[in-house]
């Protein structure tokens, strides 16, 4: 939507979002599961708090999101289903202007946040499941709220209906992505 374009990425091409009017609309009912993995290489331009790398949900009271910099100034993943929030927080914001691998997993009641393949936070009280959220409005780069749009690039984005292990996530960071020299 808007000015979303492909541009040279970390490996091959990346989705480039300008922070002005560009975002990616994802299908409805995404992640209708109890366990999941989100993983992506992110090159954030920096800027305003509450930009969204990922935001899935059904409005401002039922959603999940990943922001490079919350109002507290840290990388944050949040699940909300009407009442309180359940979070995974890093100690700092996502670094601006560099490719960083970010991943979130949920397996049972355990959520994990990874940066460059390293586990930075675990929460064993994450009882909200994406299947409970009625994910009808799903985006890369846009929020359920009136937050700023994401400015930066996303590459090798993965949304899985299962939780990868710590070792599998670490392997994603060191994996060499395939390069195609001809149109298949």
C-alpha positions as CSV (number, residue, x, y, z in Angstrom):
1,X,0.0,0.0,0.0
2,X,1.3,3.5,-0.7
3,X,4.9,3.8,-1.7
4,X,6.1,0.3,-0.7
5,X,8.8,-0.8,-3.1
6,X,11.5,-3.5,-3.5
7,X,15.0,-2.3,-3.1
8,X,18.4,-4.0,-2.6
9,X,18.3,-5.7,0.7
10,X,20.5,-7.8,3.0
11,X,20.3,-10.6,0.5
12,X,18.6,-10.0,-2.8
13,X,15.7,-7.6,-2.5
14,X,14.0,-6.1,0.6
15,X,10.7,-4.4,1.2
16,X,11.3,-0.7,1.6
17,X,8.8,1.3,3.6
18,X,9.2,5.1,3.6
19,X,7.5,5.9,6.9
20,X,5.1,8.2,5.1
21,X,2.4,6.2,3.3
22,X,3.9,2.7,2.7
23,X,3.0,-0.5,4.4
24,X,2.2,-4.1,3.5
25,X,-1.4,-5.4,4.1
26,X,-1.3,-9.1,5.1
27,X,-4.2,-11.6,4.8
28,X,-6.9,-11.9,7.4
29,X,-6.9,-14.7,10.1
30,X,-3.1,-14.9,9.9
31,X,-1.5,-17.0,12.7
32,X,-4.7,-18.7,13.8
33,X,-2.6,-20.9,16.0
34,X,-1.4,-21.1,19.6
35,X,2.3,-21.3,18.7
36,X,4.2,-19.1,16.3
37,X,7.4,-17.6,15.0
38,X,8.0,-14.2,13.5
39,X,11.5,-13.6,12.2
40,X,12.9,-11.0,9.9
41,X,16.0,-9.0,9.0
42,X,15.2,-5.4,9.8
43,X,17.1,-2.2,8.8
44,X,15.2,0.5,10.7
45,X,15.8,4.2,9.7
46,X,15.2,5.3,13.3
47,X,12.8,8.0,14.3
48,X,9.6,8.2,16.2
49,X,8.4,5.8,18.9
50,X,5.7,3.1,18.2
51,X,6.5,2.4,14.6
52,X,5.5,-1.1,13.8
53,X,7.5,-3.9,12.2
54,X,4.6,-6.2,12.6
55,X,1.0,-5.6,13.8
56,X,-1.8,-8.2,13.6
57,X,-5.2,-7.9,15.2
58,X,-8.7,-6.6,15.3
59,X,-8.4,-3.0,16.4
60,X,-6.8,-1.4,19.4
61,X,-8.0,-3.8,22.1
62,X,-7.2,-7.1,20.4
63,X,-3.8,-7.2,18.7
64,X,-0.1,-8.2,18.8
65,X,2.7,-6.1,17.6
66,X,6.5,-5.7,17.4
67,X,7.9,-2.2,17.6
68,X,11.6,-1.2,17.2
69,X,11.1,1.5,19.9
70,X,8.3,1.7,22.4
71,X,7.5,4.8,24.5
72,X,10.0,3.4,27.0
73,X,12.7,3.4,24.3
74,X,13.0,-0.3,23.9
75,X,12.3,-3.0,21.3
76,X,9.0,-4.5,22.4
77,X,6.6,-7.3,21.5
78,X,3.1,-7.1,22.9
79,X,0.0,-9.3,23.0
80,X,-3.4,-7.9,24.1
81,X,-6.8,-9.5,24.2
82,X,-9.2,-6.9,25.6
83,X,-7.6,-6.6,29.1
84,X,-4.0,-6.3,30.1
85,X,-0.9,-6.7,27.9
86,X,1.7,-9.5,27.9
87,X,5.1,-8.3,26.7
88,X,8.6,-9.2,25.7
89,X,11.0,-6.3,26.2
90,X,14.6,-5.8,25.2
91,X,16.8,-3.4,27.2
92,X,17.3,-1.0,24.2
93,X,15.7,0.1,21.0
94,X,16.5,-1.6,17.7
95,X,19.7,-0.2,16.3
96,X,19.1,2.2,13.5
97,X,20.8,2.0,10.1
98,X,22.1,-1.5,10.3
99,X,20.6,-4.9,9.4
100,X,19.5,-6.7,12.6
101,X,17.8,-10.0,12.8
102,X,14.7,-9.9,15.1
103,X,12.6,-12.9,16.1
104,X,9.7,-13.7,18.4
105,X,8.4,-17.2,19.3
106,X,5.4,-18.4,21.4
107,X,5.3,-22.0,22.5
108,X,2.6,-22.8,25.0
109,X,2.8,-20.0,27.6
110,X,6.4,-19.2,26.9
111,X,7.3,-16.2,24.7
112,X,10.9,-15.4,23.6
113,X,12.5,-12.4,22.0
114,X,15.7,-12.8,20.0
115,X,18.1,-10.2,18.5
116,X,20.7,-11.4,16.1
117,X,20.0,-15.0,17.2
118,X,20.6,-14.2,20.9
119,X,17.7,-14.7,23.4
120,X,17.2,-11.3,25.0
121,X,13.9,-11.9,26.9
122,X,11.7,-14.8,28.0
123,X,8.2,-14.5,29.5
124,X,6.6,-17.7,30.8
125,X,3.2,-16.1,31.4
126,X,2.1,-15.4,27.9
127,X,-1.4,-17.0,27.9
128,X,-2.9,-15.0,25.0
129,X,-2.8,-16.9,21.7
130,X,-3.0,-15.2,18.2
131,X,-6.0,-17.5,17.4
132,X,-7.9,-15.6,20.1
133,X,-7.4,-12.2,18.6
134,X,-9.5,-12.4,15.4
135,X,-6.7,-11.1,13.3
136,X,-8.6,-9.3,10.6
137,X,-6.3,-6.2,10.2
138,X,-2.7,-7.4,9.6
139,X,0.2,-5.3,8.6
140,X,3.9,-5.0,8.2
141,X,4.9,-1.4,8.8
142,X,1.5,-0.1,10.1
143,X,-0.2,0.0,13.5
144,X,-3.8,-0.7,14.7
145,X,-3.4,2.7,16.4
146,X,-2.6,6.1,14.8
147,X,1.1,5.5,15.3
148,X,3.8,6.5,12.8
149,X,4.4,4.2,9.9
150,X,7.6,2.1,9.8
151,X,10.6,3.7,8.0
152,X,13.1,1.2,6.8
153,X,13.6,-2.2,5.1
154,X,12.4,-5.7,5.8
155,X,14.1,-8.8,4.4
156,X,13.6,-12.6,4.7
157,X,10.4,-12.1,6.7
158,X,9.0,-15.4,8.1
159,X,5.6,-16.0,9.8
160,X,5.3,-19.6,10.9
161,X,2.4,-21.4,12.7
162,X,5.0,-23.1,15.0
163,X,7.7,-22.0,17.4
164,X,11.2,-22.5,16.1
165,X,13.7,-23.7,18.7
166,X,16.5,-21.4,20.0
167,X,19.0,-23.4,17.9
168,X,16.8,-23.0,14.7
169,X,16.6,-19.3,15.3
170,X,20.3,-19.0,15.8
171,X,20.8,-20.9,12.5
172,X,18.6,-18.4,10.6
173,X,21.0,-15.6,11.5
174,X,24.1,-17.5,10.2
175,X,22.3,-19.1,7.2
176,X,23.3,-18.0,3.7
177,X,20.2,-17.1,1.7
178,X,19.9,-18.5,-1.8
179,X,20.9,-16.2,-4.6
180,X,19.2,-16.6,-8.0
181,X,21.2,-15.4,-11.0
182,X,18.4,-16.1,-13.5
183,X,14.6,-15.8,-13.6
184,X,13.3,-19.2,-12.8
